[in-house]
Each structure stands twice: as C-alpha cells, then as structure tokens.
Amino acid sequence: MRVRRVVIATGSRPLIPGAFRTLGERLLTSESLFDLEHLPGSVAVIGLGAIGLELGQALHRLGVKVTGFDARQTVAGLTDPEVSAVAVGALEREFPIHLGAAADFAVDGSGVRVTAGNTTVTADRLLLAVGRVPNVPEGLSRHCRTDPRGVPEHDPETFRVGDLPVFIAGDATGDRMLLQDAADEGRAAGANAVREEPRAYPRKTPMDIVFADPNIAVVGAQREQVPAAIVGQQRFGPVGRALIMGRNRGLIRLYADRDTGRLLGAAMVGPRVEHLAHLVAWSVQQGHTVEHMLGMPFYHPVIEEALQDALKDTARRLAATPPARAA
C-alpha cells in the first residue's frame, strides 16, 4: 500500500520496568486492574501521580487495604510543597502514604513484600503507576531522528515529523498524555495531513486535574518554573460553601508576575477544584491580571469564593511588593 500522508496516533501503555515483570499475576497496572473478577484483600501502590492516587483511593473505598509509595517528596506531580502537604494530609486520612524513598519489592508467598526506607508492607497485589510510555512503531529511526524512547522529533505546533509527510499526535508524542490534549492534537495532525502546507496550532494552557477526593489541580506555570512570582493563597477552612458541605480541607496557591500582575499559574487541592482550575486556565491563557479577575462576578455562597479570596490575597501581596525591575 502507498499513501501520501501518514498520521501516527498509536497511544501509550503503562510503564513496567523489567524487574516488575517477574511478579506475574501479582502485578497490576491501570489496564489489568479492570480485568480482575475479584478484588484482592490488599494492594501496595507504587507511584502516586494521578493514576496511583485515583485508583488507590477507589480501591480503598471498595474495601481493599491500600498502602501508597512514591520516591518523590510530593504527590500528584505537584511542585508546590505546601499544596502537596495539604493533599497528603487529606489523603492519609484514608490510607497510609510513604514518600521520599524508592520502593523495593520481593515475592512473598502468594503476595508481594514492598520496602521503602524503614517501612515494609506485604500485600496481595502490587499496583504499579509510575508513568506511561508511547506506543511508537519500531524502525522509525531509519527514516527520521528519534529520542531515546523512539519518538520521532517533530514540530510541537504542526505535529509534522521533520520534512516528511508524516504527523504524530496524542500519547504517541510522549508529551501531554491526557485525553483532551490527545484529541486536540489528533484533530490538528489530521487537518495538517490533508493540507499542502501544515498550519501551526498554538498549545493551550496546560492543566492537570487529579480526580481524587479532594480534587488536586495544577494549571499553567508550576511553582518551580516561576520562582520570582508573587504567591497568594487561600485555605478552604473558612470558605462558607465548603463549611456547609462539611468539606473544608484544602489550599489554593496562585502565582502572579510581580511586574505586570498577570496570573501565571496555580496549584490547588480542595473540594471541586476541577472547576476552579478551568477558571484559572482560561484566565492564564487570555493573559488576565489578578485585578482583572477580581473584576469578574462571584456569587455567594459558592466554592468559587475560595478563588476570589486567593485572588484578593495575591492582589494585596502584589501591591506590597516593589516590581523586580525597580530593585
């Protein structure tokens, strides 16, 4: 078969380092978990990103004894340690979480023994959630430059591979492995595949949401990317709607440019922050300042008032801080 254009959209699969494969049926991933006919009595979760937290909490609420491990000091990909600490505190009310030490494992009878630092746990199954890898066809390096994973080097806005009539999109790029981003990329790559000249599609503001309880979200620039930013915050403790719901644990942290007042990003954990994350993402993408956002309407009593209070705190801190260029 001969074709004029090719679109590579082969998705991704769970990352399983070789040593874990020796566990056989004791090993679970985000795919094999849903093939179980019966739930195990206990599960050790290695990797507390979005998948590990969501599935770990779900298993706990289904009656499985869950223990979570992550070599990092934070969870859910958070780089803001204060938001991570609040998230861990909330999640640890349901199942134990061990951070900051790489986990080792060994077969123990019909189960698995997991050791991290001074902690050792034996569980029926091990749920591995340490990332995903692109499903890319073999042999592409014969036709184009590829990275160590075998992913072709490509233009991130046109999705074209070099000057070839080949386009790549979705999880196969190894970049933003999220459904909404994959859908956007697929539409762009498909449209460019039928054009004579590819068109650039600017990337949308990044947004990651973890559907744990409470929600966790990261929007726009992360804390480590904007070390000079002004940081404003609001805890959910005194927020009226959160109090009424009986779910007032959480923290919002906003990052703003000290010179322009423009909102750069946010990290948050709390009830229904999946919705607040969208408001922040839209504002970051449109280049809104903190003052502009405070000029928007807020109703009472709603969860959005937590964002309003965080914006007020950020505005106060901006007003009290000399611009960096004036220093």
Secondary structure as the mmCIF struct_conf table of DSSP 4:
data_model
#
loop_
_struct_conf.conf_type_id
_struct_conf.id
_struct_conf.beg_label_comp_id
_struct_conf.beg_label_asym_id
_struct_conf.beg_label_seq_id
_struct_conf.end_label_comp_id
_struct_conf.end_label_asym_id
_struct_conf.end_label_seq_id
BEND BEND1 ARG A 4 ARG A 4
STRN STRN1 VAL A 6 ILE A 8
STRN STRN2 SER A 12 PRO A 14
HELX_RH_3T_P HELX_RH_3T_P1 GLY A 18 ARG A 26
STRN STRN3 LEU A 27 LEU A 28
TURN_TY1_P TURN_TY1_P1 SER A 30 GLU A 31
HELX_RH_3T_P HELX_RH_3T_P2 SER A 32 ASP A 35
BEND BEND2 GLU A 37 HIS A 38
BEND BEND3 GLY A 41 GLY A 41
STRN STRN4 SER A 42 ILE A 46
BEND BEND4 GLY A 49 GLY A 49
HELX_RH_AL_P HELX_RH_AL_P1 ALA A 50 ARG A 61
TURN_TY1_P TURN_TY1_P2 LEU A 62 GLY A 63
STRN STRN5 LYS A 65 ASP A 70
BEND BEND5 ALA A 71 VAL A 75
TURN_TY1_P TURN_TY1_P3 ALA A 76 GLY A 77
HELX_RH_AL_P HELX_RH_AL_P2 PRO A 81 LEU A 91
TURN_TY1_P TURN_TY1_P4 GLU A 92 GLU A 94
BEND BEND6 PHE A 95 PHE A 95
STRN STRN6 ILE A 97 LEU A 99
BEND BEND7 GLY A 100 ALA A 101
STRN STRN7 ASP A 104 ASP A 108
TURN_TY1_P TURN_TY1_P5 GLY A 109 SER A 110
STRN STRN8 GLY A 111 ALA A 116
TURN_TY1_P TURN_TY1_P6 GLY A 117 ASN A 118
STRN STRN9 THR A 119 ALA A 123
BEND BEND8 ASP A 124 ASP A 124
STRN STRN10 ARG A 125 LEU A 128
BEND BEND9 VAL A 130 VAL A 130
STRN STRN11 ARG A 132 PRO A 134
TURN_TY1_P TURN_TY1_P7 GLU A 138 GLY A 139
HELX_RH_3T_P HELX_RH_3T_P3 LEU A 140 ARG A 142
TURN_TY1_P TURN_TY1_P8 HIS A 143 HIS A 143
BEND BEND10 CYS A 144 CYS A 144
STRN STRN12 THR A 146 THR A 146
TURN_TY1_P TURN_TY1_P9 PRO A 148 ARG A 149
BEND BEND11 GLY A 150 GLY A 150
HELX_LH_PP_P HELX_LH_PP_P1 VAL A 151 VAL A 151
STRN STRN13 PRO A 152 PRO A 152
HELX_LH_PP_P HELX_LH_PP_P2 GLU A 153 GLU A 153
STRN STRN14 HIS A 154 HIS A 154
TURN_TY1_P TURN_TY1_P10 PRO A 156 THR A 158
STRN STRN15 ARG A 160 VAL A 161
TURN_TY1_P TURN_TY1_P11 GLY A 162 ASP A 163
BEND BEND12 LEU A 164 PRO A 165
STRN STRN16 VAL A 166 ILE A 168
HELX_RH_3T_P HELX_RH_3T_P4 GLY A 170 THR A 173
BEND BEND13 GLY A 174 ASP A 175
HELX_RH_AL_P HELX_RH_AL_P3 LEU A 179 ALA A 193
TURN_TY1_P TURN_TY1_P12 VAL A 194 VAL A 194
BEND BEND14 ARG A 195 GLU A 197
HELX_LH_PP_P HELX_LH_PP_P3 PRO A 202 PRO A 206
STRN STRN17 MET A 207 VAL A 210
BEND BEND15 ALA A 212 PRO A 214
STRN STRN18 ASN A 215 GLY A 220
BEND BEND16 ALA A 221 ALA A 221
HELX_RH_3T_P HELX_RH_3T_P5 ARG A 223 GLN A 225
TURN_TY1_P TURN_TY1_P13 PRO A 227 ALA A 228
BEND BEND17 ALA A 229 ALA A 229
STRN STRN19 ILE A 230 ARG A 235
BEND BEND18 PHE A 236 PHE A 236
TURN_TY1_P TURN_TY1_P14 GLY A 237 PRO A 238
HELX_RH_AL_P HELX_RH_AL_P4 GLY A 240 MET A 245
TURN_TY1_P TURN_TY1_P15 GLY A 246 GLY A 246
STRN STRN20 LEU A 251 ALA A 256
TURN_TY1_P TURN_TY1_P16 ARG A 258 THR A 260
STRN STRN21 ARG A 262 ARG A 262
STRN STRN22 LEU A 263 GLY A 270
TURN_TY1_P TURN_TY1_P17 PRO A 271 ARG A 272
HELX_RH_AL_P HELX_RH_AL_P5 VAL A 273 GLN A 285
TURN_TY1_P TURN_TY1_P18 GLN A 286 GLY A 287
STRN STRN23 THR A 289 THR A 289
HELX_RH_AL_P HELX_RH_AL_P6 VAL A 290 LEU A 294
TURN_TY1_P TURN_TY1_P19 GLY A 295 GLY A 295
BEND BEND19 MET A 296 MET A 296
TURN_TY1_P TURN_TY1_P20 HIS A 300 PRO A 301
BEND BEND20 VAL A 302 VAL A 302
TURN_TY1_P TURN_TY1_P21 ILE A 303 ILE A 303
HELX_RH_AL_P HELX_RH_AL_P7 GLU A 304 ALA A 319
TURN_TY1_P TURN_TY1_P22 ALA A 320 ALA A 320
BEND BEND21 THR A 321 THR A 321
HELX_RH_3T_P HELX_RH_3T_P6 ALA A 324 ALA A 326
#
